[in-house]
Amino acid sequence: MERLTEKIGSKYCLKHCLEENPCSETSGICLCGECSFPQKAHQKLGEYEDLEEQGKLLKLDFKYQRIMIGQEIFVVEDGAVKSKKICHINEWWNDYHGFQGEYAAIPSKGFGSWEFKYEDFDKTVFLIREEAESALKKMGG
């Protein structure tokens, strides 16, 4: 990631401010008059950028966090791609295992529910039909 801040002494300044106001290099305070964020926001952003450079910033993958009741999903099941709709969501964070979830879906046509877990995404459960079809081909179906 490209850094947006530069550390000046113990403070952080936005790089674009330094280009316009070299005097801020000594004070570590943005003087361009265009900054809409207070110095505390610059500080926090700079600290996060430092952590990222040190490999200490943990990025969590919540690709499926925006799943909603009624949303269509595509399931590889019985050698075919089947369309289902989400009817139940139970998600939580576990400090040991990370993000987890249990879900239930009903067939687009028919009755009965089908349960699956967060770990099933990108294996047998997909949000995009083409991804499900690709997975089915890889499985030999």
RACORUR-V392952 format. One record per residue. N is the residue number from 1. PHI is phi in whole degrees, 0 to 359 (none if undefined). PSI is psi in degrees with one decimal (* if undefined). Layout:
BEGIN
N_PHI_PSI / N_PHI_PSI
END
This chain:
BEGIN
1_none_139.5 / 2_284_130.3 / 3_291_141.3 / 4_258_-16.7 / 5_242_162.3 / 6_226_137.9 / 7_275_128.1 / 8_238_104.7 / 9_66_-119.7 / 10_256_4.9 / 11_244_163.8 / 12_246_143.2 / 13_230_146.6 / 14_292_136.9 / 15_302_-40.1 / 16_294_-27.3 / 17_291_-38.9 / 18_296_-34.7 / 19_296_-36.5 / 20_271_-25.2 / 21_223_82.0 / 22_302_-23.3 / 23_295_-22.0 / 24_287_-12.3 / 25_297_-30.9 / 26_275_-31.2 / 27_267_-23.5 / 28_71_16.3 / 29_244_129.8 / 30_291_126.1 / 31_243_9.5 / 32_288_-19.5 / 33_80_-1.9 / 34_256_-8.6 / 35_289_124.4 / 36_266_-7.4 / 37_255_141.2 / 38_290_164.1 / 39_305_-33.7 / 40_300_-35.9 / 41_291_-38.8 / 42_298_-42.7 / 43_301_-50.3 / 44_295_-42.6 / 45_299_-44.4 / 46_299_-41.3 / 47_296_-42.0 / 48_295_-40.4 / 49_297_-39.3 / 50_299_-46.5 / 51_300_-40.4 / 52_297_-43.6 / 53_296_-32.0 / 54_276_-2.1 / 55_73_21.5 / 56_256_0.8 / 57_267_120.8 / 58_272_121.9 / 59_256_122.3 / 60_264_137.4 / 61_265_103.5 / 62_247_49.6 / 63_304_-32.9 / 64_253_15.3 / 65_294_-22.0 / 66_262_29.3 / 67_286_138.8 / 68_233_154.9 / 69_301_134.0 / 70_91_-8.8 / 71_289_139.8 / 72_280_136.2 / 73_233_165.4 / 74_235_125.9 / 75_242_132.8 / 76_273_113.7 / 77_208_133.4 / 78_54_41.0 / 79_71_21.1 / 80_212_163.5 / 81_263_122.2 / 82_243_141.5 / 83_269_133.0 / 84_222_166.0 / 85_238_136.0 / 86_295_130.1 / 87_236_-9.6 / 88_209_137.1 / 89_225_130.7 / 90_221_105.2 / 91_238_149.9 / 92_202_166.9 / 93_251_132.3 / 94_238_123.5 / 95_300_-26.9 / 96_272_-42.6 / 97_258_-11.0 / 98_85_-154.6 / 99_291_132.8 / 100_223_160.4 / 101_197_151.8 / 102_236_137.8 / 103_224_160.7 / 104_224_146.8 / 105_221_153.5 / 106_245_149.4 / 107_299_148.8 / 108_300_-33.7 / 109_231_120.8 / 110_124_-165.3 / 111_231_172.0 / 112_89_147.8 / 113_253_159.6 / 114_229_127.1 / 115_257_147.3 / 116_208_169.2 / 117_244_166.3 / 118_305_-38.0 / 119_296_-18.4 / 120_284_-17.7 / 121_297_140.4 / 122_69_7.8 / 123_244_-61.9 / 124_234_-9.6 / 125_239_131.5 / 126_221_153.8 / 127_269_-16.2 / 128_237_128.3 / 129_304_-42.0 / 130_299_-36.7 / 131_293_-38.7 / 132_294_-42.2 / 133_295_-39.0 / 134_296_-43.0 / 135_296_-38.6 / 136_298_-42.8 / 137_298_-41.3 / 138_295_-29.7 / 139_280_-7.3 / 140_90_18.1 / 141_262_*
END
